[in-house]
Amino acid sequence: MQILPGLNTAIAKTVRNIRVRSGLSQEQFADFAGLSRVYIAQLETGERGASLNALILIARSVRMTGAELVALIEEEIQRLPH
């Protein structure tokens, strides 16, 4: 399966921006989302990709829909150099 170029980078930037805008530490953000702090840190550095389940948990933790989060990730992909 082909991985979309820049996907992990776009997820990393988007997740970090959402967390920072929410004024949450990685630990707090992880707790709200039901994920581990290590997982959030790995997402934010682009070290790890995100499952759909994780993206929906992240979105719900900040009162967004999964579709809204995916739209933000798509916008970030478009901003990345090609």
N, C-alpha and C positions, 0 to 999 in steps of 0.2 A: 504494500500500500504506500502510495506517495504521500509525504508530509508536505503540506502547504508551506512554501518558503516564508520565513518570518513569523509563522504562527506562534511559536513559543515566545518570541520577542514581543509580539503584540499582546499576548496574554499577560506576560510579565509586566509590561508598562501599564496596561489597563488595570490589572488587579492592584498593583502598587498605588496607582493614582486614586482608585476608589477607596482604598484603605486610608491613605493619607488625608484625602478630603473628608473622610468620616472621622478623623481625629483619633484613630485607633492604633494601638501597638499591634505588632504581628500576633502576639499572644491573645489579645482581646479579640482581634479579628478572627483568628482561628477558633476561639471558643464560641463566638457567635455563629460561625459557619459549621461548627461540628467537625472541624478538621484539625490536624496537628500544626503547631507552629513551624515545625521543620518543613512540612509540606508547603505551607504558605511561603516560607523563605525560598524554597526551591522553585516555586512558581514565579516569584518576584525576580529571581535571577535568571530565569529562562532555562534553568538546569533540568527542569522536569516539565512535561506536558500536563495538561489538565484533562480529566475525564469530563464527560457531560454532566455526570452526577455532581462532581466537585464544582463545576461552573454554576449549576443551579443552586447548590447550597450557598455559594458565595453571593450570588445575586439576591437570594432571599434574605441573607443576613443583613443586607443594606436596603431592603425593601424595593428591589428591582425585580423584573421578570428575567427569566433566562434569555428571552429574545432581546431584551434591552441590553443585557451584558454582551451577548454575541454581536449585536449591532455596534457597540463601542469597540469591540475587538476588531471587527471588520474595518471600521474607520481607521483604527491604528495601523492595520495592515496596509491600507491605501497610502498612509503617510510615510511608510518605510521606503528607503531607496530601493529601486528595482535593479 
